[in-house]
Amino acid sequence: MTKKNTLEKTRSRILMMLKQDGPQEASHIAKQIGVTDMAIRQHLYTLEEQGDITHYTTPRPKGRPAKVWQLTDQASTHFPNSHAEFSTGLISSIEQVFGQSGMEKLLEVRFQEQIKDYNTQIPAHTPLKNKLEKLAAIRSREGYMADILPGKNTGDYLFVENNCPVCEAAKSCTGICARELDLFREILGEDVTIERDEHIIEGARRCAYVISPSSKAAISA
């Protein structure tokens, strides 16, 4: 591998880490990648010059303020976007030809197709954690970079999607996001409550859903 390819690979890893884990200090990034703090800062400054990342400072109890790095809007070009321009244009055309009612019918057909597809991969009588793991795997294959984290309350989970491959389309058609929430509720079952806690199209860096079993049966069933 050439030096140029090695540099590009390292910078791609940095972008991926910031996408999946959110804003971070240089020392943490360096530790995860396995290079020195000085080496990682050179990559960070290059990415900042390119416009892919930026930084802010936060105070420490002692010493100099910490410099925290995060992605810019421009960095979204490095991640799947499902041909945003085509999607938004298609949505506009559908609404012009068939109206809002036609768009709703189209979303309903897609919704039913997803339910059928997901149900074949996630059996109903599966423990909640296993359902979430399977759901995360499916969504990651679709480009959402999904993950499962512990919730704030015991027994809760945080289902996160670090990327939205249909973000531009969702901005043009709010029904897409509404159907996504309905889809999760349908797949995870009636014994689970789901609330969207963070939303990319509202300015958050990810979409996050608080998953709470409403009964013990939801955990063991």
C-alpha positions in Angstrom: 0.0 0.0 0.0 1.4 3.4 -1.0 1.9 6.2 1.6 -0.9 8.2 0.0 -3.3 5.2 0.3 -2.3 4.8 4.0 -3.0 8.4 4.7 -6.4 8.3 3.0 -7.3 5.1 4.9 -6.4 6.7 8.2 -8.4 9.8 7.5 -11.4 7.6 6.4 -11.2 5.8 9.8 -11.2 9.2 11.6 -14.3 10.3 9.7 -16.0 7.0 10.4 -15.2 7.2 14.2 -16.6 10.8 14.4 -19.7 9.6 12.5 -20.3 6.6 14.7 -19.2 7.9 18.1 -19.7 11.7 17.8 -17.3 14.5 18.7 -14.0 13.4 20.2 -10.6 14.6 21.4 -7.5 13.9 19.4 -5.9 11.7 22.1 -8.9 9.4 22.1 -8.9 9.1 18.3 -5.1 8.4 18.4 -5.6 5.7 21.0 -8.3 3.9 19.0 -6.3 4.0 15.7 -3.0 3.2 17.4 -0.9 6.2 16.4 0.7 9.1 18.3 -1.3 12.2 19.3 1.0 14.2 17.1 0.4 12.0 14.0 -3.4 12.1 14.5 -3.4 15.9 14.8 -1.7 16.2 11.4 -4.6 14.2 10.0 -7.2 16.3 11.8 -5.7 19.6 10.6 -5.7 18.3 7.0 -9.3 17.2 7.3 -10.2 20.6 8.8 -8.5 22.3 5.9 -10.5 20.2 3.5 -13.7 21.3 5.3 -14.7 17.8 6.5 -14.3 18.5 10.2 -14.2 21.4 12.7 -13.4 21.7 16.3 -14.6 23.5 19.5 -13.0 23.8 22.9 -14.4 22.7 26.2 -12.9 23.5 29.7 -11.1 21.0 31.8 -10.9 20.9 35.6 -7.2 21.6 35.3 -4.9 22.7 32.5 -5.7 24.0 29.0 -9.2 23.6 27.5 -9.8 20.5 25.5 -10.1 20.7 21.7 -13.0 18.5 20.5 -13.3 17.5 16.9 -16.6 16.9 15.0 -17.9 16.4 11.4 -19.1 19.3 9.3 -22.1 19.1 6.9 -19.7 18.7 4.0 -18.5 15.4 5.5 -21.9 13.8 4.6 -20.5 13.3 1.1 -18.3 10.5 2.4 -21.2 8.4 3.6 -24.1 6.7 1.7 -26.8 9.1 0.6 -28.9 6.9 -1.8 -28.6 9.3 -4.7 -30.2 12.2 -2.8 -30.8 14.4 -5.9 -32.7 11.6 -7.7 -34.8 10.8 -4.7 -35.9 14.3 -4.0 -36.7 14.9 -7.7 -38.7 11.7 -7.8 -40.7 12.7 -4.7 -41.5 16.1 -6.2 -42.7 14.4 -9.4 -44.9 11.9 -7.6 -46.6 14.7 -5.6 -47.1 16.7 -8.8 -48.7 13.9 -10.7 -50.6 12.0 -8.0 -50.9 14.5 -5.2 -50.3 14.0 -1.5 -52.8 11.1 -1.3 -50.8 9.3 -4.0 -47.6 9.8 -2.0 -49.3 8.4 1.1 -50.4 5.3 -0.8 -46.8 4.8 -2.1 -45.4 5.1 1.4 -48.0 2.6 2.7 -47.0 0.1 0.0 -43.3 0.5 0.9 -44.2 0.2 4.6 -46.0 -3.1 4.1 -43.1 -4.4 2.0 -40.6 -3.5 4.7 -42.7 -5.2 7.5 -42.9 -8.4 5.4 -39.2 -8.3 4.7 -38.1 -7.5 8.3 -40.5 -10.1 9.8 -38.9 -12.9 7.8 -35.6 -12.0 9.3 -36.8 -11.1 12.9 -39.1 -13.8 14.3 -41.8 -12.4 16.5 -41.0 -14.6 19.5 -37.4 -13.4 19.8 -36.0 -11.7 22.9 -35.9 -7.9 22.7 -32.1 -7.6 22.6 -31.8 -10.2 19.8 -34.5 -8.3 17.9 -32.6 -5.1 18.2 -29.3 -6.8 17.1 -31.0 -8.2 14.0 -32.7 -4.9 13.3 -29.4 -3.1 13.6 -27.8 -5.6 11.2 -30.5 -5.0 8.6 -30.4 -1.3 8.9 -26.6 -1.2 8.7 -26.8 -3.2 5.5 -29.2 -0.5 4.2 -26.6 2.2 5.0 -27.9 3.5 8.3 -24.8 2.5 10.4 -27.1 1.3 13.2 -25.9 0.4 16.7 -27.4 -0.5 20.1 -26.4 1.2 23.3 -27.5 0.9 26.9 -30.4 3.2 27.8 -30.5 5.6 30.7 -32.9 3.4 32.7 -32.4 -0.3 33.6 -33.7 -2.5 30.9 -33.9 0.2 28.3 -31.9 0.4 25.1 -30.9 3.2 22.8 -31.2 2.3 19.1 -29.1 4.7 17.1 -28.6 5.3 13.4 -25.4 7.2 12.8 -26.2 7.8 9.1 -29.3 8.5 7.1 -28.9 7.4 3.5 -32.3 8.9 2.6 -31.8 12.2 4.5 -32.5 14.5 1.6 -35.6 12.6 0.6 -36.8 12.6 4.2 -36.5 16.4 4.3 -38.8 16.6 1.2 -41.2 14.0 2.6 -41.8 13.9 6.3 -43.9 10.8 5.9 -40.6 8.8 5.4 -39.5 9.4 9.0 -43.0 8.8 10.4 -43.1 5.5 8.7 -39.7 4.5 10.0 -41.0 5.0 13.6 -44.1 2.9 12.8 -41.9 0.2 11.2 -39.8 -0.1 14.4 -43.0 -0.3 16.6 -44.5 -3.0 14.3 -41.3 -5.1 14.3 -40.4 -4.8 18.0 -44.0 -5.6 19.2 -46.7 -4.2 21.4 -44.8 -4.9 24.6 -42.2 -2.3 23.7 -42.5 1.5 23.7 -40.4 3.5 21.3 -39.6 7.2 21.3 -37.4 9.2 19.0 -34.9 11.1 21.1 -32.6 12.5 18.4 -33.4 13.3 14.8 -30.9 14.0 12.0 -33.2 16.2 9.9 -33.8 18.4 13.0 -30.1 19.1 13.3 -28.9 16.1 15.5 -25.8 14.2 14.4 -27.8 10.9 14.5 -31.2 9.5 14.9 -31.7 7.8 18.3 -34.7 5.9 19.6 -35.3 5.0 23.3 -36.5 1.4 23.5 -38.3 0.5 26.7 -39.9 -2.9 27.4 -43.4 -2.2 28.9 -43.5 -5.6 30.6 -41.1 -8.3 31.6 -42.6 -10.4 28.8 -41.0 -8.1 26.3 -37.5 -9.0 27.6 -37.9 -12.7 27.7 -40.4 -13.4 25.0 
